[in-house]
Amino acid sequence: VWRYSWLLTLRLDMTISTASRRQLENRVAEKQKLFQEDNGIPVHLKGGLMDALLYRLTMGLTVFGTAYVIYELCVASMPKKQK
């Protein structure tokens, strides 16, 4: 088994390349302009629809979790009735 490990290493070296297959367009300047624009929108919502959806999901889960914890604390604080 060990004698073939060098073949596996050689094969992996040939298949993994450091060259990029395609160059991505540099859009840093566009993003900087978008996020630095003074339009009254909080920076965590300037990314668009996906940011707004993630924000609302996070807020919903937070409110639900807080309400559930308060409910469980109330249930735990009440003594059980003796029969």
Secondary structure, 3 states (H helix, E strand, C coil): CHHHHHHHHHHHHHHCCCCCCCCCCCCHHHHHHHHHCCCCCCHHHCCCHHHHHHHHHHHHHHHHHHHHHHHHHHHHHCCCCCC
